[in-house]
């Protein structure tokens, strides 16, 4: 049986042939998962020989990753905003750029005594759960059209000890939301144009749920529905935070009726890409 160093080189070669980016890093992450150790152990124990069970787990994970299945689905988790979230192919994998919604929402809601917000398309729950974890007096409603996504969100809310403050409901945008007024509405809706799906990375295109990626049209359909319906669910001066595609800022800004909204602005991510639109209800 070979040691870690030889196994990592073999795995990196396989992942390179499969077109996986950063194959050496991915190989060591897969080995760390198989051994139940951190990557520091992998680096400092090159002569360690995996047990037969560890080898079986590693080989299975390597085979899946070589088919371009996302690493996060293989290990079943992803860190987001300092918290750990369970993920499955029923939900999008949380992205670092989405943390911008969480940061701004916390900033907007922090001074409210008992802030209440709604998330449309809660998915894994990473946005709502992260906000709730950082605002102990906050409560929220999370809506999603997918019952399987709602189950994952519930799991993550329990794991991060905010479940008692999060109400989950199956809803197509606002269809099942009671006529309540919120301090904020947040959403990372499906915004990839359907024609753009084929150009996505294989990990995204072939494994992540298309219902959470695209509206089946030009990518701004559900965004338009949220912008159009949100005023009925926002308090005066309530804020809407919505993630958008890299080239959608101008079209989305045009959706905000100045007689209903004010202060619309574009928030850029760390790469300088337009990522979030914020607007306030008059």
Secondary structure as GFF3:
##gff-version 3
##sequence-region A 1 282
A	DSSP	alpha_helix	4	17	.	.	.	ID=ss1
A	DSSP	alpha_helix	23	35	.	.	.	ID=ss2
A	DSSP	alpha_helix	39	44	.	.	.	ID=ss3
A	DSSP	alpha_helix	52	66	.	.	.	ID=ss4
A	DSSP	alpha_helix	71	75	.	.	.	ID=ss5
A	DSSP	beta_strand	77	80	.	.	.	ID=ss6
A	DSSP	beta_strand	83	86	.	.	.	ID=ss7
A	DSSP	three_ten_helix	96	98	.	.	.	ID=ss8
A	DSSP	alpha_helix	99	109	.	.	.	ID=ss9
A	DSSP	beta_strand	116	120	.	.	.	ID=ss10
A	DSSP	alpha_helix	126	134	.	.	.	ID=ss11
A	DSSP	beta_strand	139	144	.	.	.	ID=ss12
A	DSSP	alpha_helix	147	159	.	.	.	ID=ss13
A	DSSP	three_ten_helix	163	165	.	.	.	ID=ss14
A	DSSP	beta_strand	166	170	.	.	.	ID=ss15
A	DSSP	beta_strand	182	187	.	.	.	ID=ss16
A	DSSP	three_ten_helix	194	199	.	.	.	ID=ss17
A	DSSP	alpha_helix	202	207	.	.	.	ID=ss18
A	DSSP	alpha_helix	210	213	.	.	.	ID=ss19
A	DSSP	alpha_helix	221	230	.	.	.	ID=ss20
A	DSSP	three_ten_helix	231	233	.	.	.	ID=ss21
A	DSSP	beta_strand	234	243	.	.	.	ID=ss22
A	DSSP	alpha_helix	249	253	.	.	.	ID=ss23
A	DSSP	beta_strand	261	268	.	.	.	ID=ss24
A	DSSP	beta_strand	274	281	.	.	.	ID=ss25
###
